Amino acid sequence: MSQPPTHAVDQPPRSIAPVRQLSSRAFTVALLAVCIAPLAGLSLYATLYGRAAEKKLPVEIMLDRQVLKTPGAEGGVLVDVVVIKNLADFDIPNLTIDLNGQYFLYRDSALQQGETLVLPQSIFMTKANQRFAPGRYPITAVTVTGKLPSNARGVTETNFE
């Protein structure tokens, strides 16, 4: 006759021992600490460094109509433009311009000191790649952001009626 394997009989059965658990009060305190600590950190950061809008970008923003040359043709076309002039004594990299908080343009090259940038309004696009149609909607606000020499972000917003 064959005998049953001895190793299955020799081992004691496994038991799952209870583990320490947090009381409901300790769990509530831990949950509150996890929620409040990041908020307190962000509040402290905002208090120490301030809002980005507090750091003004030294640019002048205007809306105008100008004649722009068309590529491959003589003369030009009268178009609605956004004019941005750098009033600072330093270059402004990472320039982002938005119309009405919805249509955007990012410029790779820095805006040189004293440089005036003339941009046709029709080149601004939404995040879904829809172009701005000048004349269809009025421009109520133009916001320009860029990098200041302190590496902070500077912001200038001009509202139009």
Solvent accessible surface area in square Angstrom, and as a share of the most:
residue,aa,sasa,rsa
1,M,237,1.06
2,S,108,0.70
3,Q,156,0.69
4,P,100,0.63
5,P,81,0.51
6,T,91,0.53
7,H,126,0.56
8,A,71,0.55
9,V,113,0.65
10,D,106,0.55
11,Q,129,0.57
12,P,110,0.69
13,P,128,0.80
14,R,239,0.87
15,S,100,0.64
16,I,172,0.87
17,A,70,0.54
18,P,130,0.82
19,V,116,0.67
20,R,236,0.86
21,Q,160,0.71
22,L,113,0.56
23,S,69,0.44
24,S,95,0.61
25,R,194,0.71
26,A,40,0.31
27,F,113,0.47
28,T,71,0.41
29,V,91,0.52
30,A,43,0.33
31,L,96,0.48
32,L,96,0.48
33,A,58,0.45
34,V,104,0.60
35,C,74,0.44
36,I,98,0.50
37,A,65,0.50
38,P,76,0.48
39,L,115,0.57
40,A,57,0.44
41,G,39,0.38
42,L,118,0.58
43,S,68,0.44
44,L,107,0.53
45,Y,132,0.50
46,A,55,0.42
47,T,109,0.63
48,L,122,0.61
49,Y,134,0.51
50,G,27,0.26
51,R,164,0.60
52,A,30,0.24
53,A,52,0.41
54,E,120,0.54
55,K,74,0.31
56,K,142,0.60
57,L,0,0.00
58,P,41,0.26
59,V,12,0.07
60,E,70,0.31
61,I,14,0.07
62,M,82,0.36
63,L,58,0.29
64,D,66,0.34
65,R,141,0.51
66,Q,56,0.25
67,V,101,0.58
68,L,47,0.23
69,K,181,0.77
70,T,47,0.28
71,P,133,0.84
72,G,93,0.89
73,A,63,0.49
74,E,175,0.79
75,G,58,0.55
76,G,36,0.34
77,V,75,0.43
78,L,96,0.48
79,V,41,0.24
80,D,36,0.19
81,V,0,0.00
82,V,0,0.00
83,V,6,0.04
84,I,0,0.00
85,K,74,0.32
86,N,1,0.01
87,L,104,0.52
88,A,13,0.10
89,D,123,0.64
90,F,52,0.22
91,D,60,0.31
92,I,0,0.00
93,P,48,0.30
94,N,71,0.37
95,L,0,0.00
96,T,41,0.24
97,I,0,0.00
98,D,21,0.11
99,L,0,0.00
100,N,48,0.25
101,G,53,0.51
102,Q,97,0.43
103,Y,22,0.08
104,F,65,0.27
105,L,40,0.20
106,Y,119,0.45
107,R,51,0.19
108,D,124,0.64
109,S,62,0.40
110,A,25,0.20
111,L,0,0.00
112,Q,89,0.40
113,Q,104,0.46
114,G,47,0.45
115,E,49,0.22
116,T,65,0.38
117,L,18,0.09
118,V,49,0.28
119,L,17,0.09
120,P,32,0.20
121,Q,12,0.05
122,S,49,0.32
123,I,61,0.31
124,F,0,0.00
125,M,55,0.25
126,T,16,0.09
127,K,178,0.75
128,A,79,0.61
129,N,112,0.58
130,Q,117,0.52
131,R,145,0.53
132,F,4,0.01
133,A,35,0.27
134,P,49,0.31
135,G,78,0.75
136,R,170,0.62
137,Y,120,0.45
138,P,103,0.65
139,I,18,0.09
140,T,70,0.41
141,A,16,0.12
142,V,0,0.00
143,T,23,0.13
144,V,0,0.00
145,T,24,0.14
146,G,3,0.03
147,K,72,0.30
148,L,25,0.13
149,P,95,0.60
150,S,88,0.57
151,N,110,0.56
152,A,24,0.19
153,R,139,0.51
154,G,0,0.00
155,V,21,0.12
156,T,8,0.05
157,E,101,0.45
158,T,39,0.23
159,N,108,0.55
160,F,51,0.21
161,E,215,0.96
